[in-house]
Amino acid sequence: MPLYQKQKQGSILDDNEVLIKSKKRVQQHGEVFTPKAIVDAMVTLPGLDEVITQPATTVLEPAAGEGAFLVNILERRLSILAEQFSDDLVRFENFSLLAISSLYGIELLNDNLKKCVINLFVTFHDFYKDFAAKFDQQPKSNVEESAKMLIITNIVQGDFLKRTTVSDSPIVFSEWAPIRLTKTTKHINVIRTEYTLQEIFQKVKREPGSVYTPIPKTEQLGLFEQQAVLPIVPIFKYLPTPITEVYKETREEIIE
């Protein structure tokens, strides 16, 4: 059961909310969950609320836990989009995926990571299913597969402070930049570009569509040693694609 249960009137902490899973996890990882009432208060601060509810506003939760903050923001984004596109299912589908594409999270513990991903997808699925029912339709498989893809890609297991994954590789995030987005856009196309978290901090600007390619490590050789021939690593780039089709991960190899 998610940790962000409905608040009881007059109480900051719901009887079903759990803030600590175990003392050992608190000691080892400093893991303490935020009560839903405090999450609500924080994300609705004047000036912040209007910004983070915009579908294209990037939000990064560096200690995502089971997704309390991200789910809260997604719920509110979907509610706004449902009102804005109350008579247009296609626009709701496109902009709801855009709303997911700009939510990012980093979580160190694997069980929390899995719950965060599940909670985000269930939030989207349930809302989308209810909204589509108003048009006598069922959720489209390509839209739901794209939602899964965005969530799984954007929620990463790793250490925010070290900026590395649990296997000590660089944390890599994908930017899903909309192409020529306007107020009248119905079908959103995006271009995916991968950045390491370190590059984001350094404000590196990469070519749109760039795929992160690790550089093979080389060792310093002795005077009479010969460097082994390094394998040629193919370089790819992502192609512009409809946001409802991002699950296909369309890309091509760059021939130099």
C-alpha positions as CSV (number, residue, x, y, z in Angstrom):
1,M,0.0,0.0,0.0
2,P,1.4,3.4,-0.9
3,L,2.7,5.6,1.9
4,Y,0.7,8.7,0.8
5,Q,-2.7,7.8,2.3
6,K,-5.6,10.2,2.6
7,Q,-5.2,12.6,5.6
8,K,-7.6,12.4,8.5
9,Q,-9.2,15.7,9.4
10,G,-7.4,17.4,12.2
11,S,-4.4,15.1,12.0
12,I,-1.0,15.6,10.2
13,L,-0.4,11.8,10.1
14,D,-2.9,9.3,8.8
15,D,-3.3,6.1,10.9
16,N,-2.2,4.1,7.8
17,E,0.9,6.3,7.0
18,V,4.3,4.8,7.6
19,L,7.2,7.2,8.0
20,I,9.9,4.7,9.0
21,K,10.2,1.1,7.7
22,S,12.9,0.1,10.1
23,K,15.5,1.6,12.5
24,K,18.2,-0.1,10.5
25,R,17.2,1.6,7.3
26,V,17.1,5.0,9.1
27,Q,20.6,4.4,10.5
28,Q,22.1,3.1,7.2
29,H,20.3,5.4,4.7
30,G,18.6,8.1,6.7
31,E,15.3,6.9,5.2
32,V,12.3,8.8,6.6
33,F,9.1,9.3,4.6
34,T,7.3,12.6,4.4
35,P,3.7,12.7,5.6
36,K,1.1,13.5,2.8
37,A,-0.1,16.6,4.6
38,I,3.4,18.1,4.5
39,V,3.9,17.0,0.8
40,D,0.6,18.8,0.0
41,A,1.7,21.9,1.8
42,M,5.2,22.0,0.2
43,V,4.1,21.5,-3.4
44,T,1.3,24.1,-3.1
45,L,3.4,26.9,-1.9
46,P,2.5,30.2,-3.6
47,G,4.6,30.8,-6.7
48,L,5.7,27.1,-6.8
49,D,2.3,25.6,-7.4
50,E,1.7,27.5,-10.6
51,V,5.1,26.4,-12.0
52,I,5.3,22.7,-11.2
53,T,1.8,22.0,-12.4
54,Q,2.8,23.0,-15.9
55,P,3.4,19.8,-18.0
56,A,6.7,20.9,-19.4
57,T,8.3,22.1,-16.2
58,T,11.2,19.8,-15.2
59,V,11.0,18.4,-11.6
60,L,13.8,16.3,-10.1
61,E,13.3,14.5,-6.8
62,P,16.8,13.5,-5.6
63,A,15.5,11.1,-2.9
64,A,12.3,9.9,-4.5
65,G,11.3,7.2,-2.0
66,E,8.0,5.6,-3.1
67,G,7.1,8.7,-5.1
68,A,5.0,10.8,-2.7
69,F,6.1,14.2,-4.2
70,L,6.1,13.0,-7.8
71,V,2.7,11.3,-7.6
72,N,1.3,14.4,-6.0
73,I,2.5,16.6,-8.8
74,L,1.4,14.2,-11.5
75,E,-2.1,13.9,-10.0
76,R,-2.5,17.7,-10.0
77,R,-1.1,18.0,-13.6
78,L,-3.5,15.4,-14.8
79,S,-6.5,17.1,-13.1
80,I,-5.6,20.4,-14.8
81,L,-5.2,18.8,-18.2
82,A,-8.5,17.0,-17.8
83,E,-10.2,20.3,-17.3
84,Q,-8.2,22.0,-20.1
85,F,-8.9,19.3,-22.7
86,S,-12.3,18.0,-21.4
87,D,-13.6,17.5,-24.9
88,D,-10.4,16.3,-26.6
89,L,-9.0,12.8,-25.6
90,V,-6.1,13.0,-28.1
91,R,-4.8,16.2,-26.7
92,F,-5.2,14.9,-23.1
93,E,-3.2,11.8,-24.1
94,N,-0.4,13.8,-25.6
95,F,-0.1,16.4,-22.9
96,S,-0.4,13.9,-20.1
97,L,2.6,12.1,-21.5
98,L,4.4,15.4,-21.6
99,A,3.5,15.9,-18.0
100,I,5.2,12.5,-17.2
101,S,8.2,13.1,-19.4
102,S,9.3,16.1,-17.2
103,L,9.2,14.3,-13.9
104,Y,12.5,12.7,-12.7
105,G,13.6,10.9,-9.6
106,I,16.6,9.3,-8.0
107,E,16.2,6.6,-5.3
108,L,19.0,4.5,-3.7
109,L,16.9,1.6,-2.4
110,N,15.6,-0.9,-4.9
111,D,12.3,-1.7,-3.2
112,N,11.5,2.0,-3.0
113,L,12.4,2.5,-6.6
114,K,10.0,-0.3,-7.8
115,K,7.2,1.1,-5.7
116,C,7.8,4.6,-7.0
117,V,7.6,3.4,-10.6
118,I,4.4,1.4,-9.9
119,N,2.8,4.2,-8.0
120,L,3.4,6.7,-10.8
121,F,2.1,4.3,-13.5
122,V,-1.0,3.3,-11.5
123,T,-1.7,7.0,-10.9
124,F,-1.5,7.7,-14.7
125,H,-3.4,4.5,-15.7
126,D,-6.3,5.1,-13.3
127,F,-6.8,8.7,-14.3
128,Y,-6.4,7.9,-18.0
129,K,-8.9,5.1,-17.8
130,D,-11.5,7.2,-16.1
131,F,-11.0,10.1,-18.5
132,A,-11.2,7.8,-21.6
133,A,-14.4,6.3,-20.3
134,K,-16.1,9.7,-20.8
135,F,-15.5,9.2,-24.5
136,D,-16.7,5.5,-24.3
137,Q,-13.1,4.4,-25.0
138,Q,-10.5,2.3,-23.4
139,P,-6.9,3.4,-22.7
140,K,-4.7,3.0,-25.9
141,S,-1.9,0.5,-25.6
142,N,0.7,2.7,-27.3
143,V,-0.1,5.6,-24.8
144,E,0.2,3.3,-21.8
145,E,3.4,1.7,-23.1
146,S,4.9,5.2,-23.7
147,A,3.9,6.2,-20.1
148,K,5.7,3.1,-18.8
149,M,8.8,3.9,-20.9
150,L,8.9,7.5,-19.7
151,I,8.5,6.5,-16.0
152,I,11.0,3.6,-16.1
153,T,13.6,5.8,-17.9
154,N,13.1,8.9,-15.7
155,I,13.2,7.1,-12.3
156,V,16.8,6.0,-11.7
157,Q,18.3,3.9,-8.9
158,G,21.4,5.7,-7.7
159,D,23.1,8.1,-5.3
160,F,22.3,11.7,-6.0
161,L,25.3,13.0,-4.0
162,K,27.8,10.8,-5.8
163,R,25.8,11.2,-9.1
164,T,26.3,7.5,-9.8
165,T,24.1,4.4,-10.1
166,V,24.4,1.5,-7.7
167,S,27.0,0.0,-10.1
168,D,29.1,3.2,-10.0
169,S,28.2,4.2,-13.5
170,P,27.2,7.8,-14.2
171,I,23.5,8.5,-13.7
172,V,22.0,9.2,-17.1
173,F,18.8,11.1,-17.7
174,S,16.8,11.6,-20.9
175,E,15.5,15.0,-22.0
176,W,12.3,14.7,-24.0
177,A,12.2,18.0,-25.7
178,P,8.9,18.9,-27.5
179,I,9.3,20.1,-31.1
180,R,7.5,23.3,-32.0
181,L,5.0,23.1,-29.1
182,T,2.2,25.7,-29.3
183,K,-1.1,26.3,-27.6
184,T,-2.9,24.6,-30.5
185,T,-0.6,21.5,-30.7
186,K,-2.6,18.3,-30.8
187,H,0.0,15.7,-31.6
188,I,3.3,16.3,-29.7
189,N,6.6,15.2,-31.3
190,V,9.7,15.0,-29.1
191,I,13.4,14.5,-29.5
192,R,15.2,12.5,-26.8
193,T,18.7,13.5,-25.7
194,E,20.7,11.8,-23.0
195,Y,22.8,13.6,-20.4
196,T,24.7,12.4,-17.4
197,L,23.7,14.1,-14.1
198,Q,27.2,15.6,-14.0
199,E,26.7,17.1,-17.4
200,I,23.4,18.6,-16.2
201,F,25.1,20.2,-13.2
202,Q,27.8,21.6,-15.6
203,K,25.1,22.9,-17.9
204,V,26.5,20.9,-20.9
205,K,24.5,21.3,-24.0
206,R,24.5,18.2,-26.3
207,E,23.4,17.8,-29.8
208,P,19.6,17.0,-29.9
209,G,19.1,13.2,-30.2
210,S,22.5,12.4,-28.6
211,V,22.8,9.0,-27.0
212,Y,25.1,8.7,-24.0
213,T,28.0,6.5,-25.0
214,P,30.5,5.5,-22.3
215,I,34.1,6.1,-23.2
216,P,36.2,2.8,-22.9
217,K,38.7,3.0,-20.1
218,T,42.4,2.9,-21.1
219,E,45.3,1.9,-18.8
220,Q,48.7,3.5,-18.6
221,L,51.2,1.2,-20.2
222,G,54.8,0.4,-19.3
223,L,57.6,1.4,-21.7
224,F,57.5,-1.8,-23.7
225,E,53.8,-2.7,-23.4
226,Q,51.5,-2.4,-26.3
227,Q,48.0,-0.9,-26.1
228,A,45.3,-3.4,-26.9
229,V,43.1,-2.5,-29.8
230,L,39.9,-1.0,-28.4
231,P,36.6,-2.2,-29.9
232,I,34.8,0.3,-32.1
233,V,31.7,1.5,-30.1
234,P,28.8,2.4,-32.4
235,I,27.3,5.8,-31.9
236,F,23.5,6.3,-32.2
237,K,21.1,9.2,-32.1
238,Y,17.4,9.3,-31.3
239,L,15.1,10.5,-34.1
240,P,12.1,12.8,-33.6
241,T,9.1,10.8,-32.7
242,P,5.5,11.2,-31.6
243,I,5.3,11.3,-27.8
244,T,2.7,8.5,-28.0
245,E,5.3,6.3,-29.7
246,V,8.4,6.9,-27.5
247,Y,8.3,3.3,-26.3
248,K,9.7,2.2,-29.7
249,E,13.0,4.0,-28.9
250,T,13.5,5.0,-32.5
251,R,17.1,5.7,-33.3
252,E,19.7,5.4,-36.0
253,E,23.5,4.7,-36.1
254,I,25.7,7.6,-36.9
255,I,28.2,6.7,-39.7
256,E,31.4,8.7,-39.5
